[in-house]
């Protein structure tokens, strides 16, 4: 499972974060690395999980 590739819809279902949000983050460069093959966008789950872990906070006063 660590090296699963997911499209945006699958990623949204797995994380509970809307597909539109993933699209916006892709456009602005805020999100995790992805791959584009032809017109398909895919994410490696291990990269997404590491990106999510890097955004972990302990309080609302933590730096963004």
VENLIN-V402477 format. One record per pair of residues at least 4 apart in sequence whose ideal C-beta (glycine too) atoms are under 6 Angstrom apart, sorted by sequence separation. I is the first residue (numbers start at 1). GAP is how many residues later the second one is. D is the distance in whole Angstrom. If there is no record, write none. Layout:
BEGIN
I	GAP	D
I	GAP	D
END
This chain:
BEGIN
6	4	4
17	4	5
58	4	6
6	5	5
25	5	4
26	5	5
36	5	5
43	5	5
57	5	4
12	6	6
25	6	3
12	7	4
34	7	6
35	7	5
34	9	5
9	10	6
8	11	5
11	11	6
8	14	5
33	14	5
32	15	5
32	16	5
32	19	4
11	32	5
8	33	6
7	35	6
5	37	5
6	37	5
5	39	6
4	41	4
3	43	6
2	44	5
END
